[in-house]
Amino acid sequence: MRPGPGHNSLNWMKALKGSGMSFSRRFKCQKYSILILTLLVFGLTSLRAATKIMPLSQVKPGMKGTGRSVFAGRQVENFEAEILGVMQNVQPGRSWILARLKGQGLENTGVIAGMSGSPVYVDGQLIGAVAFSYAFAREAIAGITPIEEMLAVSGSGQATRSPAGLPSAFTPEALTQEGLGRAYQELAFTGGDTQVPDRAFVPVKIPLIFSGFSERAFRQYQSFFSRQNFQPVLGAGRASGQALNLTPQPVTLSEGQAVGVQLITGDLDLTAVGTVTYVDGKRILAFGHPFYNLGPVDYGLTTAEVLAVVPSLESSFKLASTGQLIGRVLQDRTSGVLAEIGALPRYIPLNVEVQDSPVSQKQFKLKLVNDQVLTPALVNLALYTVLTTEERSYGNLSVDFEADLFLEGGQSVHLEDLFSGNMDSASTSLSGLVAAVVYMLKNNEFKEVGLNQVEVKVRVVEQLRTATLEKVLLDKYEVQPGEVIQVKTYFRTQGNDLKTEEVEFMAPSLPPGTEFELVVAEASYIQQLERSLYRIQDFRPRNLNQLIRLLGNLRKNNRIYFKVVAPRPGLFLKGEELPNLPPSLKNMFSSPRASTANLTEINRSTLTEYQLPVPYVFRGALTIPIRIKK
């Protein structure tokens, strides 16, 4: 007896009971029937969801196929594909299918940036994804990544990679706040030629949609992304602040739909646009070529709407807007990206407050992807954009700021400084510094660092705030040990005003007749002095805690440094000065039996150091000799 239309399981059980069957027979019958129904439903669902695959070995020249992609709005449209052949071993162990595409205006546009991942079918069977093309080609000749290679992309592995260590650009002379920011800018924006030869078969460009960014910021940073196979496009995304809800919305994707890989969301939006190739339940494959080829990643996955296809002689592209968050990208591999619908990416909040008067301030809330390579670059881009949009990009500008980078485990790095200059130098210096610190934390050689949040508070004045040291006067130049010495420091501001600051320090306990030095200087000079004292050619922190401490104590522009140096032997050991050591302790460290690496014996030691905050970028240096009375 089978349940008819409208029967529920309870009615079915009553019917079985009335048939005279034993309870055990009725139970078994019901159990097996439910199992059969479950398997039937599962089988029908699988048949609906599964896409038939054509192996590469069966793909032959002359075959006619159909591709799917979005050319306007969200509607998936068909285009034609004629198989020209199979390009064997174009990369080690990899082959591509060569095809000529037609329809949907492809005869005029060529292969369109944003088509990456568009599935191609022959006889209803999926053969692969549009992924490669020639620049400046007169026809839409495309390379198709075989679906077999894309299916090999696995979801195993976490979005972490082995710490890479810091590049040679971060040498000791960079370890001031200004020097560190400059080093990062040179690292990030020094790259190879971004021009693509017209005879090179390269991955189809990925439109990278900048929403909320100024044209100046876009032009400043587009070269950084262009050399990574992106096609930066200044376009439209979500309305400001609407995308901060990080709850993935339920959605069903189909092959050929447009999707976005979201790198920044919030008051700014940065999203790369591609196409879905294959759907398997909640998991999808897309693009058909690497995004950055970083392996396990954790990016946001969004829907996307194509506003228009913009024809171009070099590379036509889809102008798109970012839709709702629907999941996260798990893998970025040679054959494409793997994403999961309904999963939540782990973004890093970046909150920026800009104050240009006591009563005027604006707040910007952003979320950035968590990544070793991209997070520092995105911090750089976001801060520069906010500052150059809200404040003047040209002319004199001074930026006084504080930044806090909160790490997992309760640790944090605090930064504060003042940058002043014309054009956009102050904004560039600030964004470069914070990005450099993020880079050093994310790429340290010790262990993975979890960055929970970045808070930046900026105060802006549209004038130069610089000062130059003129002279230093002491009330005495011969002193007794322990005697107080008064120091007057004179410096002149950019407005030609002469300013004076007074400090006191105590004469060190040195033998009679000993001459020591008081150094009054800017941050960079103190750094050069220490390199000379310690004879540092290369310096690497010895552990993560030392790196965090080092970053939190970088020398600052808006400080006058007072350093007392005396002819006392000491040691420089693993980044730390050990001055005025007792002979027995010094001999223990420097003994050949100790075999201590990264140890330097020094003849002059720092006895004391003091820093005086000033509301100017301070420049200049003087060294004053002082003698202990006999």
Buried (B, 14 or more C-beta within 10 A) or exposed (E): EEBEEEEEEEEBBEBBEEEEBEEEEBEEBBEEBEEEEEEEEEEEEEEEEEBEBBEBEEBEEEBEBBBBBBBEEEEBBEBBBBBBEBBEEEEEEBBBBBBBBBBBBBEEBBBBBBBBBBBBBBEEBBBBBBBBBBBEBEEBBBBBBBBBBBBEBEEEEEBBBEBEEBEEBBBBBBBBBBBBBBBBBEBBBEEEEEEBEEEEBBBBBBBBBBBBBBEBBBEBBBEBBBBBBBBBBBBBBBEBBEBBEEEBBEBEBEBBBBBBBBBBBBBBBBBBBBBBBBBEEEBBBBBBBBBBBBBBBBBBBBBBBBBEBBEBEBBBBBBBBBBBBBBBBBBBBBBBBBBBBEBBBBBBBBBBBBBBEEEEEBEBBBBBBBBBBBBBBBBBBBBBBBBBBBBBBEEBBBBBBBBBBBBEEEBBBEBBBBBBBEEBEBBBBBBBBBBBBBBBBBBBBBEBBBBBBBBBBBBBBEEBBBBBBBEBEEEEEEBEBEEEBEBEBEBBBBEEEEBEBEBEBBBBEBEEEBEBBBBBBBBBBBBBBBBEBBEBEEBBBBBBEBBBBBBBEBBBBBBBBBBBBBEBBBBBBBBEBBBBBEEEEBEEBBEEEEEBEEBBEBEBBBBBBBBBEBBBBBBBBBBBEBBBEE
